[in-house]
Amino acid sequence: MNNLIVLPLIIPIMVGIILVFLRPYVKLQRAISLITMIGIAVVSIFTLNRIQTDGIIRLDFAGWQPPFGILFVADSFAMLLVLTASIVTAICLIHAFSSIGERHEKMYFYPFVLFLVAGVNGSFLTGDLFNLFVCFEVMLLASYVLITLGGTKPQLRESIKYVVINILASWFFLVALAYLYGTVGTLNMAHISERVAEAGQGPLLTTISILFLIVFSLKAGLLLFFWLPGSYSVPPTAVAALFGALLTKVGIYALFRTFTLIFYHDPLISQTLIGIMAGITLIVGCIGAIAFKDVRLIVSYNVVIAVGFILIGLAVGTETSIAGSIYYIIHDMIAKAMLFLLAGTMIYLTGKSKIDEMSGLIRNYPLFGWMFFLVTCSLAGIPPLSGFVGKILVGQGAIESGSYVLLTLAFLSSIVVLYSLLRIFLNTIFGETIISLEDEKPMKMGMIIPIVLLGIATISLGLGAEFLSGYVADAAHTLSNPSVYIDAVMGGDK
């Protein structure tokens, strides 16, 4: 039964390869892709519940025991993210059926979406740092194709920046891996943690940890996010929603995993650095969200704000704040996908991208208008929607640890998020409509249904926070107590 934990990686790769040969059959590709993501979600739910009864699950390839072989490890933190990623991807695929266009669908759109998901899921589930690098590269190679899908000048311009930055980050990743392997002699994450604990986190290992911090910060958009707003604002709507929901979360996951499992022995340096970077990210992200009038850029800077907020939970470092960050990651994956779909659909309906060029959309598309108001409230953390619980727990953890500066920045950022999205709502949704009856485009059901599904998800996640609390508490406990993960991986046969 442990073989199930590798299915979220293997199935998308295998199905993606098959879809390459089904290029002319668009409807068949749609059906297979959607069924694949639903199937992965079902497997994830089963695995997540099994973890609650049997503990962390490990799969050793070819029977090689840790730390010698390749292994995958499924704990509550990883499986919660795999499950959320699968659900969000399935919903974004439904939107793509109506928005991406048949010409783009025949350019291997569905295979590369599945390869992207395989890289994301593999990054969450691997127990080895080198395999984390490999899964990162699978995800990035797929994203290189998806960001250029359409071949417009803005896409090509931003894709060059995106590719160069990620190649640079990957080079730093390899350098960090080489130094770490040369120092501790292993790349199994649990084994590294044991070796670091035995040797002590001296200056050399602290320097290596800073290298990893730079690498994963580039991937997550923490402080080093100058590439993110442009890159996330140019792809087709469904692709932008996937990027906004998934890609930065992989970098965030890597930061949480490495700095709670491996480099936790010198928190004065690591947590202080992460806290400073998270605070600056929040400040600059808030400035960007207020400064621009382009809907896509405002939405992209809201991604930056979320990255800063989530990493405050890691900087604070209490079990409560980490639980809050986990809640908020799940919430943000759903809400950001919804926000990007709303922004892209808004541009499709009006042909405009700046907020002062649109008005009165609620008169033509009332359900669409209220969905935008719903996601605005959710991202601002207004109860009982999904953003509320995460914000409260991060704030509680900050108070427990006395991190009042970070607490202040975190909750001021919530006000800025509310203001930036209300600007869009009041300027584009309310007011006199600029769309005459003759020019009104019909709202495709395939566009509004995914938005409504994500809206239901953000309401359900808020109202069902108590149902989710057991899984989140288990994930936070594992992150806060490295011995739980180490014992599960290094503790003999599985």
Secondary structure, 3 states (H helix, E strand, C coil): CHHHHHHHHHHHHHHHHHHHCCCCCHHHHHHHHHHHHHHHHHHHHHHHHHHHHHCCEEEEHHHCCCCCCCEEEECHHHHHHHHHHHHHHHHHHHHHHHHCCHHHHCCCHHHHHHHHHHHHHHHHHECEHHHHHHHHHHHHHHHHHHHCCCCCHHHHHHHHHHHHHHHHHHHHHHHHHHHHHHHHCCCEHHHHHHHHHHHCCCHHHHHHHHHHHHHHHHHHCCCCCCCHHHHHHCCCHHHHHHHHHHHHHHHHHHHHHHHHHCCCCCHHHHHHHHHHHHHHHHHHHHHHHHHCCEHHHHHHHHHHHHHHHHHHHHHHCCHHHHHHHHHHHHHHHHHHHHHHHHHHHHHHHHCCCEHHHCCCHHHHCHHHHHHHHHHHHHHHCCCCCCHHHHHHHHHHHHHHHCCHHHHHHHHHHHHHHHHHHHHHHHHHHCCCCCCCCCCCCCCCHHHHHHHHHHHHHHHHHHHCHHHHHHHHHHHHHHHHCHHHHHHHHHCCCC
